[in-house]
Amino acid sequence: MAPDAVTAGADVAVTWTGEATSGDFVSIVTPDTPEGSYDDYKYARRAPAVVPAPVDAGDYEIRYLSARSGHPTLARRPLSVIAATASLEAPASVAAGEPYQVQWTGPDNPQDFISLVPVGTPEGKFESPYAYTKRGNPAELRAPDEPGDYELRYLMGRSPHPTIVRRAMTVTAVSATLQPVAPVAGGAKFEVAFEGPVGQGDFISFAMAGAPERDYLGYVYARSGSPAKLTAPIEAGDYELRYQTGQSYRILTRTALTVTGISATLQVPDAVSAGAQFAVVWDGPDNEADFLSIGAHNDDPRSWDNYAYTRDGSPATLKAPELPGTYRVRYQTGQDYKQLAVAEIEVLPVTASLTAPATAPARASVDVSWEGPGNDGDYVVILPVGADNGQTGHYAWVRRGPDLKIRTPEQPGAYELRYVTARKKLTLAKRALTIEPRPEPGLLRVVSADPVQALTRDGTVAVILDASGSMLQRMGDRRRIVIAKAAVTQLVQETLPDQIGFSLRVFGHKEADSCRTDLEMPVAPLDRAAAARVIESVEAMNLARTPIADSLSKTAADLAGGDGPHVIILVTDGEETCDGDPAAVIARLVASGLNVRVNIVGFAIDELMLQETFQEWARLGNGQYFNAQDADQLAASLRAAVEVPYTVFDAQGVAVATGTVNGAAIELAAGTYRITAGQQVVEAVVVEMEGKTTATLK
């Protein structure tokens, strides 16, 4: 079954009765086509089979052909193909490169299209751009860049793409002007005023004088406006500026451009210790992205060990390689890395030494003293004997000072203390360390049936969220920032009481290489849905820094005017990197009389000395430090940060631990302790090794 007549080029839906055999097919042919021959076809896998009609009008025959040898015809049916008609309405003329519309009528068969071609173009040929009729009416086209006499054609989608209708169209010439430019230094920014059609994709370019139209060296789109802002090539010489069309790169006008030579000078020390920072005094063009680098004597200009941008001024600071030898300091252009100046420098070997006990208990800490280069990023680490320096172990940065404290491993055994360099992870010193077994500590849990309320409806929770570059590091299959946002969202949606005051300050999410901190949600009664939306919108930014002190200071201002109690919760995975003094800020905050606690949640903090620094900051802020190593611990730490805190004092009255009422148990050495929670005190609490003790508040 099929229609009796169809328009030329149309799809013909053919159905049949009887069981199809694999390989059977349907074709439309002229009645005199020999038996077994066929034209375009479709396999008869399922009905209907859709076969395109011929492009020429006339009488045809639909045949169902067998897959057997010789393809005998199993069924046939006559088909009349009627000539297709169409119409086109368009402007009589259009400027070169300009968009225009075409109103059309026609069969709109699959792949039918409209094209503008030069007069005399052979039948079936077409030019780009063209527009498929299936994309709508009117069709959207753009005139070619070359002026002249053209012909608009409606072409059938089926080969040989016969033209159904055509109409004449004239493409008129366009022009452009470029203002002359004074000589410009290599690599410098300059401007050129222009006028032109500003067609789609038109651009201002520069190229070697006389170069072909597609051989340009740099460009800016004309749509950016006049004057165009460009950056000159580095090499001195004779060039030309061009206004070029976006469609065919045709040059509408050009003007000469002279680029003058540039040079640079460097002053560096004769020698420097491996891994150390040193000053480079330089003079040069200081064009955008120009930089100083240090690399091996025969290194490719695109390879270096360390670099510094010239935009940071002279003298610049570079870091020497960690392997001794002769190196080159280079002034390089940001555009093509050309070396404008080179100076040699000798990198001298360095050594280190470590002083520490020969043994230490597991799950404790060991005191380590060191001597060595003390370069930024160097560290001392505890690793199993024979382990690679890339293996994870407890460590401390040497920038903490000559005396370090490092957490010891949980498992007893033979270990080594190693002084390791920042980049190459070279071992400059090592010392054997035996980790001895340690009895399990005692556990203490503090509970109360009626705990002191840490917050009231008049209180405020002010969250400071770290979204600096380090929060982009992965933890399993997720980035740290994703885990942190989920934990803070859980806090506002499930933990905090209704109508409590809430604010959110974030740093690191707005600008790279910046100490910016932003108040994303001012203090207001908690709106759980709004808070969740704001938290979800936060994205960590690579290279952004960590302004802890400034964020704490601004949070104090955020809370000004409220009586409290207030709880500030800082969530961070790193230390202050903006030259602030968080301890001083917290001390001033408490001294101001504001009713506030500062709790710090350290996320993925491995270094014991940084954990102890955070603990000290929290103590100054009448708060607690929570150490979270994974997503579950982070969520639990945030919940605990708004609960009732308690402090544990030893027999000498020294505060040795903190926790939360009705929270998780904490580890303590055997001994007798005093516990305070607000105004409540529990005396003489005895904790035994490997035992579990519960202290109850009255």
C-alpha positions in Angstrom: 0.0 0.0 0.0 1.2 3.5 -0.9 -0.2 6.8 -2.2 -1.2 7.1 -5.8 0.7 10.4 -6.3 3.4 12.4 -4.5 5.4 15.5 -5.0 8.9 15.2 -6.4 11.5 14.4 -3.7 8.9 13.7 -1.0 9.1 10.7 1.3 6.8 7.8 0.3 5.5 5.5 3.1 5.1 2.0 1.7 3.3 -0.9 3.5 2.6 -4.4 2.4 0.9 -7.7 3.2 2.8 -11.0 3.6 5.8 -12.0 5.6 9.0 -10.1 4.8 12.2 -12.0 4.4 15.5 -10.6 5.8 17.1 -8.6 2.9 13.9 -7.8 1.1 13.7 -4.2 0.1 11.5 -1.5 -1.6 12.5 0.8 -4.5 10.9 3.3 -6.8 11.8 2.9 -10.5 10.5 3.8 -13.9 8.0 1.3 -15.4 10.6 0.2 -18.0 13.3 -0.6 -15.5 14.5 -4.2 -16.1 13.5 -6.8 -13.7 15.8 -7.1 -10.7 17.2 -3.6 -11.1 16.5 -0.8 -8.6 17.2 2.8 -7.6 17.2 4.2 -4.1 15.8 1.6 -1.7 14.9 0.8 1.9 15.0 -2.6 3.5 11.7 -4.1 4.4 12.6 -4.8 8.0 9.4 -3.2 9.2 6.4 -1.5 7.7 6.2 1.1 6.6 9.4 1.5 4.5 10.0 5.2 3.8 11.5 5.7 0.3 12.3 9.1 -1.2 10.4 9.9 -4.4 12.4 10.7 -7.6 13.2 14.4 -8.2 11.8 14.3 -11.8 8.1 14.3 -12.4 6.6 11.4 -14.3 5.1 7.9 -14.0 6.9 5.4 -11.7 6.5 2.1 -10.1 6.9 1.0 -6.5 8.4 -2.4 -6.3 8.9 -4.9 -3.5 12.0 -6.9 -4.3 13.1 -10.2 -2.9 16.5 -10.7 -1.2 16.9 -13.8 -3.4 19.4 -13.9 -6.2 18.2 -11.7 -9.1 15.9 -9.8 -6.8 12.6 -10.9 -8.4 9.7 -8.4 -7.9 7.2 -9.8 -5.4 4.7 -6.9 -5.6 4.4 -3.6 -7.5 2.2 -0.5 -7.6 2.1 2.5 -9.9 3.1 5.9 -8.6 2.7 9.4 -10.2 5.4 11.9 -9.2 4.1 15.5 -9.6 6.5 18.4 -10.2 7.4 20.4 -7.1 6.7 24.2 -7.1 8.1 26.9 -4.8 8.4 30.7 -4.4 11.0 33.0 -2.9 10.6 36.6 -1.5 13.8 38.4 -0.6 15.4 41.9 -0.9 16.5 42.9 -4.4 19.9 43.9 -3.0 21.8 43.4 0.2 25.2 44.7 1.4 28.1 42.3 1.4 28.3 40.2 4.6 24.9 41.4 5.9 22.2 39.1 7.2 18.9 38.9 5.4 15.7 36.9 5.4 13.9 34.9 2.7 10.2 34.1 2.8 9.6 30.9 0.9 7.0 28.4 -0.1 7.8 24.9 -1.4 7.5 21.2 -0.8 9.8 21.4 2.3 11.0 17.9 1.7 13.8 16.5 3.9 17.1 18.4 3.3 15.5 21.0 0.9 17.5 24.2 1.3 18.0 27.8 0.0 21.3 29.1 -1.3 22.6 32.3 -2.9 25.1 31.6 -5.7 26.8 33.8 -8.3 25.0 34.1 -11.6 26.1 31.3 -13.9 26.7 28.7 -11.2 26.0 25.2 -12.7 22.8 23.4 -11.7 23.0 21.5 -8.5 25.9 23.5 -7.1 25.5 25.7 -4.1 27.4 28.1 -1.8 27.8 28.3 2.0 26.1 29.7 4.0 22.8 28.1 3.1 19.6 27.4 5.1 17.5 24.3 5.4 13.8 24.8 5.0 13.1 22.6 7.9 14.7 25.3 10.2 11.8 27.6 9.7 10.2 30.4 7.6 11.6 32.9 6.9 15.0 31.4 6.3 18.0 33.3 7.8 21.0 33.8 5.4 24.0 36.1 5.2 25.2 37.7 2.0 28.7 36.7 0.7 31.6 39.1 1.1 32.1 39.6 -2.7 29.8 42.1 -4.3 28.2 41.2 -7.7 25.2 39.7 -9.3 23.8 36.6 -7.6 20.9 34.2 -7.8 18.8 32.9 -4.9 17.7 29.3 -5.4 15.3 26.8 -3.7 17.1 23.5 -4.2 15.8 20.0 -3.5 17.6 18.0 -0.8 18.0 14.9 -3.0 20.9 14.7 -5.4 21.4 16.1 -7.9 19.8 19.0 -6.0 17.6 20.4 -8.9 16.5 24.1 -8.5 12.7 24.5 -8.1 12.7 28.3 -8.3 15.2 31.1 -8.5 15.3 34.9 -8.3 17.9 37.6 -8.9 19.7 39.4 -6.1 22.5 42.0 -6.1 25.2 42.1 -3.4 26.5 45.6 -3.0 30.1 46.5 -1.9 31.0 47.6 1.6 34.1 49.5 2.8 36.1 50.2 5.9 38.8 52.6 7.2 41.7 52.2 9.6 43.4 55.1 11.2 47.3 55.1 10.9 49.1 53.9 14.0 52.5 55.3 15.3 55.3 52.8 15.7 54.8 50.5 18.7 57.2 48.5 20.8 57.2 44.7 20.4 54.7 43.0 22.7 53.1 46.3 23.7 49.3 46.9 23.7 48.1 49.5 21.2 44.8 50.8 19.8 43.5 51.5 16.3 40.4 53.4 15.4 38.3 52.0 12.6 35.1 52.3 10.7 33.4 49.4 8.8 30.3 47.3 8.3 30.9 45.3 11.6 29.4 42.2 10.0 29.2 38.9 11.8 32.7 37.7 12.6 34.4 40.8 11.1 37.8 41.4 12.7 40.8 43.7 12.9 44.1 41.8 12.4 47.8 42.3 12.0 50.1 40.3 9.7 53.4 40.5 8.0 53.3 43.1 5.2 52.0 41.4 2.1 51.0 38.1 3.8 48.0 36.2 2.4 44.6 37.2 3.9 44.4 34.0 6.1 48.0 34.4 7.4 47.4 36.8 10.3 49.2 36.9 13.6 46.7 38.4 15.9 43.2 39.8 15.8 40.2 41.3 17.7 36.6 41.2 16.7 35.1 44.4 15.3 32.1 44.0 17.4 34.2 44.9 20.4 34.1 48.5 19.2 36.4 51.2 18.0 39.2 51.7 18.9 40.3 48.0 18.6 42.7 47.0 21.3 45.6 44.7 20.1 48.9 43.4 21.3 51.9 43.9 18.9 54.0 40.9 17.9 57.4 40.5 19.7 59.6 40.6 16.6 60.5 44.0 15.2 59.6 44.6 11.6 57.2 45.9 9.1 53.6 44.6 9.5 50.1 45.7 8.4 46.8 46.2 10.1 43.7 44.9 8.3 39.9 45.1 8.5 38.8 41.6 7.4 35.3 40.1 6.9 34.4 37.2 9.1 32.9 35.1 6.4 35.7 34.9 3.8 38.5 36.8 5.5 38.3 39.3 2.7 40.5 42.4 3.4 38.5 45.6 3.1 41.3 47.9 3.9 44.8 47.9 5.4 47.4 50.3 6.9 51.1 49.9 7.8 52.3 49.0 11.3 55.9 49.3 12.4 57.0 47.3 15.4 60.2 48.4 17.1 62.7 46.1 19.0 62.7 45.5 22.8 65.4 44.3 25.2 65.9 43.5 28.9 68.6 43.2 31.5 69.1 40.9 34.5 71.1 41.0 37.7 71.3 37.8 39.8 73.6 36.5 42.5 76.6 34.4 41.4 75.4 31.5 43.6 72.4 30.5 45.7 71.6 27.5 47.9 69.4 24.8 46.5 65.7 25.5 47.0 66.3 29.0 48.4 64.6 32.2 47.3 66.7 34.9 45.7 66.2 38.3 44.3 66.4 39.2 40.5 66.8 42.8 39.6 65.5 43.3 36.1 64.7 46.0 33.5 62.6 45.3 30.4 59.3 46.1 28.6 57.1 44.6 31.3 54.4 43.7 28.8 51.4 41.7 29.9 52.4 38.2 31.1 56.1 38.8 30.7 57.9 36.7 33.3 61.3 35.7 34.8 62.2 32.0 34.9 65.0 29.7 36.0 65.7 26.5 34.1 68.5 24.1 33.2 71.3 25.3 31.1 70.0 23.7 27.9 66.3 23.8 28.7 63.8 24.6 26.1 62.4 28.2 26.6 59.0 26.6 27.3 60.4 24.6 30.2 61.4 26.0 33.6 61.8 25.1 37.2 60.2 28.2 38.7 58.9 31.6 37.5 57.7 35.0 38.6 55.7 37.6 36.6 57.3 41.0 35.9 54.1 42.7 36.9 55.0 42.1 40.5 57.9 44.6 40.1 61.7 44.6 40.4 63.4 43.0 42.2 61.4 39.8 41.6 61.7 36.7 43.8 62.5 33.3 42.3 63.1 30.0 44.0 66.2 28.0 43.1 65.9 24.4 41.9 66.5 21.8 44.5 69.2 20.0 42.5 72.6 21.7 42.5 74.2 22.7 39.2 74.5 25.6 36.7 71.2 27.2 35.7 69.9 30.1 33.6 67.7 32.9 34.8 65.7 34.3 31.9 63.5 37.3 31.0 60.8 35.9 28.8 58.0 37.4 26.9 54.5 36.3 27.8 53.4 36.2 24.1 55.8 33.6 22.7 58.3 32.9 25.5 61.1 34.7 23.7 64.2 35.2 25.9 65.1 38.8 26.0 67.9 38.4 28.6 69.8 35.4 30.1 72.0 35.3 33.2 73.8 32.2 34.7 73.6 31.2 38.4 75.1 28.4 40.3 72.9 26.4 42.6 74.8 25.0 45.6 74.1 21.8 47.4 72.4 21.9 50.9 72.4 19.5 53.8 70.2 19.0 56.9 70.2 17.2 60.3 67.6 16.0 62.7 67.6 15.6 66.5 64.9 13.4 68.1 64.4 10.6 70.6 65.2 7.1 69.3 61.8 5.9 70.4 58.3 7.3 70.9 54.9 5.8 71.8 52.2 5.2 69.2 49.2 7.6 69.0 51.2 10.3 70.7 53.7 12.9 69.5 57.5 13.2 69.2 59.6 16.4 69.5 62.0 17.0 66.6 64.7 19.6 66.2 66.2 20.3 62.8 69.0 22.2 61.0 68.9 22.8 57.3 68.0 25.1 54.5 64.5 25.8 55.9 63.1 26.6 52.5 59.4 27.3 52.2 57.5 24.0 51.7 60.2 21.8 53.2 58.9 19.4 55.9 59.8 16.7 58.4 57.8 13.5 58.1 57.6 10.1 59.8 57.5 7.2 57.3 58.1 3.4 57.6 61.6 2.3 56.8 62.0 1.9 53.1 58.9 3.9 52.2 58.9 6.3 49.2 58.8 10.0 50.1 55.5 10.3 48.3 53.8 8.1 50.8 51.5 9.7 53.3 52.8 10.2 56.8 52.4 12.5 59.8 54.5 15.6 59.3 55.3 19.2 60.2 56.4 22.1 58.0 59.9 23.5 58.9 58.4 27.0 58.6 56.9 26.3 62.1 60.4 26.8 63.5 63.5 24.8 64.6 61.5 22.8 67.1 58.6 20.7 65.8 56.0 18.4 67.3 54.8 15.5 65.0 52.0 13.0 65.7 53.3 9.5 65.9 51.7 6.6 63.9 49.1 4.3 65.3 51.0 1.1 64.5 54.2 0.2 66.3 57.3 -0.6 64.2 60.4 0.7 62.5 60.1 4.2 61.1 62.3 7.1 60.0 62.1 10.8 60.5 63.1 12.5 57.2 63.8 16.1 56.2 62.2 16.3 52.8 62.4 19.1 50.2 59.2 20.8 48.9 59.2 20.1 45.2 61.5 17.2 44.3 60.9 15.5 47.7 64.6 14.9 48.2 65.7 13.5 51.5 68.3 15.8 53.1 68.4 14.0 56.4 67.0 11.0 58.1 66.9 9.5 61.6 65.7 6.1 62.8 62.6 6.2 65.1 61.1 3.1 66.8 57.4 3.5 67.5 56.5 1.5 70.6 53.1 0.0 71.6 50.9 2.2 73.8 48.0 1.0 75.9 44.6 2.1 74.7 43.6 5.4 76.4 40.6 5.9 78.6 37.4 7.2 77.2 35.3 10.0 78.9 31.7 10.9 77.9 29.9 13.8 79.6 26.1 13.6 79.6 23.2 15.6 81.1 19.4 15.0 81.0 19.0 18.8 81.1 22.1 20.3 79.5 22.8 24.0 79.6 21.5 25.6 76.5 24.3 26.8 74.3 22.0 29.0 72.2 18.7 30.7 72.6 16.3 32.1 70.0 18.1 35.4 70.5 21.4 33.9 69.7 23.2 33.7 66.3 25.3 31.2 64.5 27.8 32.9 62.1 29.5 30.4 59.7 32.7 31.3 57.9 33.3 29.0 55.0 36.7 28.5 53.3 36.3 28.3 49.5 40.0 29.0 48.7 42.0 27.1 46.1 42.9 24.2 48.4 39.3 23.3 48.8 39.3 22.1 45.2 41.5 19.1 46.2 39.7 15.8 45.9 38.7 13.6 48.8 37.7 10.3 47.2 35.4 11.1 44.3 34.4 14.6 45.5 36.2 17.9 46.0 36.5 19.2 49.5 34.3 22.2 48.8 31.5 19.9 47.7 31.7 17.9 51.0 31.9 21.1 53.0 28.9 22.7 51.3 26.9 19.5 52.0 27.9 19.5 55.7 27.0 23.2 56.2 23.7 22.7 54.3 22.9 19.8 56.7 23.6 22.1 59.6 21.1 24.8 58.5 18.5 22.4 57.4 18.5 19.8 60.2 20.5 21.0 63.2 19.9 24.6 63.9 16.6 25.5 65.7 13.9 27.6 64.1 14.2 31.4 64.1 17.8 31.3 65.4 19.9 34.1 63.9 22.2 33.0 61.1 24.9 34.6 58.9 27.2 33.2 56.2 30.6 34.7 55.3 32.7 33.1 52.5 36.3 33.7 51.3 38.1 32.4 48.3 35.2 32.2 45.9 35.3 35.5 44.1 38.8 36.3 42.9 42.0 34.3 42.3 45.2 35.3 44.1 43.0 37.5 46.4 42.4 37.9 50.2 38.8 38.9 49.6 36.1 37.9 52.1 32.3 38.4 51.5 29.2 38.4 53.6 26.9 36.3 51.6 24.0 36.2 54.1 23.7 39.0 56.8 22.5 38.2 60.2 18.7 37.4 60.1 16.3 34.7 61.4 17.3 31.5 59.8 15.6 30.9 56.4 16.6 27.3 55.7 15.7 27.2 52.0 17.4 30.5 51.2 20.5 29.5 53.2 20.7 26.2 51.2 20.5 28.0 47.9 23.3 30.4 48.8 25.5 27.6 50.1 25.0 25.6 46.9 26.0 28.6 44.8 29.5 28.8 46.4 32.3 27.6 44.1 35.9 27.4 45.3 38.4 29.3 43.1 41.9 28.1 42.2 44.8 30.1 43.7 42.4 32.1 46.0 44.0 32.7 49.4 43.0 32.2 53.0 42.1 35.5 55.0 41.1 33.9 58.3 42.0 36.9 60.4 40.2 39.4 58.2 37.1 37.1 58.0 37.0 36.8 61.8 37.3 40.6 62.2 34.6 41.3 59.7 32.3 38.7 61.3 32.6 40.6 64.6 31.3 43.6 62.8 28.6 41.4 61.2 27.4 40.5 64.7 27.6 44.0 66.2 24.3 45.2 67.8 23.2 41.8 68.9 23.2 40.7 72.5 24.1 37.1 71.8 25.0 34.5 72.7 26.8 34.2 69.4 28.7 31.2 68.0 31.2 31.7 65.2 32.1 28.6 63.3 35.1 28.7 61.0 35.3 25.8 58.5 38.8 25.7 56.9 41.3 23.3 55.4 44.3 25.5 55.8 46.2 28.2 57.6 46.2 32.0 57.3 47.9 33.1 54.0 47.0 36.8 54.0 49.5 38.0 56.6 46.8 38.3 59.2 47.0 37.5 63.0 43.9 35.4 63.8 44.9 35.0 67.5 45.1 38.7 68.0 41.7 39.2 66.3 40.1 36.6 68.5 41.6 38.1 71.6 40.3 41.6 70.7 36.9 40.0 69.9 36.6 38.5 73.3 38.0 41.6 75.1 35.3 43.7 73.4 32.7 42.2 75.6 30.7 40.5 72.8 29.0 37.4 74.1 30.6 35.0 71.6 32.4 31.7 71.3 34.7 30.9 68.4 34.7 27.3 67.3 37.1 26.1 64.6 36.5 23.1 62.4 39.6 21.9 60.7 38.9 19.9 57.6 41.6 17.4 56.3 44.2 19.0 58.5 47.0 16.4 58.9 49.7 18.5 60.6 49.7 18.2 64.4 51.2 21.7 64.9 48.5 23.4 62.8 45.9 21.5 64.7 47.4 22.7 67.9 47.4 26.3 66.5 43.7 26.0 65.8 43.1 24.6 69.3 44.9 27.6 70.8 42.8 30.0 68.7 39.6 28.3 69.7 40.7 28.4 73.4 41.3 32.2 73.1 37.8 32.5 71.7 36.2 30.4 74.6 35.4 27.8 72.0 36.6 24.4 70.7 38.6 22.9 67.9 37.1 20.0 65.9 39.3 17.9 63.7 37.4 16.4 60.7 39.2 14.0 58.3 36.2 12.9 56.2 32.6 13.9 55.3 31.0 12.1 58.2 33.4 13.7 60.7 32.9 17.1 59.2 29.1 16.9 59.5 29.4 15.6 63.1 31.9 18.4 63.9 29.5 21.1 62.7 26.7 19.6 64.8 28.9 19.5 67.9 30.0 23.1 67.2 26.6 24.4 68.2 26.1 22.1 71.2 27.0 22.7 74.9 30.8 22.7 75.4 32.7 21.4 78.4 36.4 21.6 79.4 38.5 18.9 81.2 41.2 20.0 83.7 43.9 17.8 85.1 45.0 17.6 88.8 47.2 20.7 88.3 44.3 22.7 86.9 45.6 22.7 83.3 42.9 22.4 80.6 43.7 19.2 78.7 40.7 18.5 76.6 37.3 19.8 75.5 34.1 18.1 74.2 30.4 18.5 74.0 27.7 17.5 76.4 25.9 14.3 75.2 28.4 14.2 72.4 31.1 11.6 71.4 33.5 10.3 74.0 37.0 11.8 74.1 40.3 10.1 74.8 42.2 10.8 78.0 45.2 9.4 79.9 44.5 7.7 83.2 44.0 10.2 86.0 41.6 12.3 88.0 40.0 15.3 86.3 37.6 18.2 86.9 34.9 19.0 84.3 33.2 22.4 83.7 30.3 23.1 81.5 29.0 26.7 81.8 28.3 27.2 85.5 28.3 23.4 86.3 31.3 21.6 87.7 31.9 17.9 88.2 34.9 17.1 90.5 37.1 14.1 90.9 36.2 12.2 87.7 38.5 9.2 87.5 39.6 7.9 84.1 41.3 4.5 83.8 43.4 3.2 80.9 41.4 1.2 78.4 38.3 2.0 80.5 35.1 4.0 79.8 33.9 6.7 82.2 30.7 8.6 82.1 30.4 11.9 84.0 26.9 13.3 84.6 26.1 17.0 85.0 23.6 17.8 87.7 
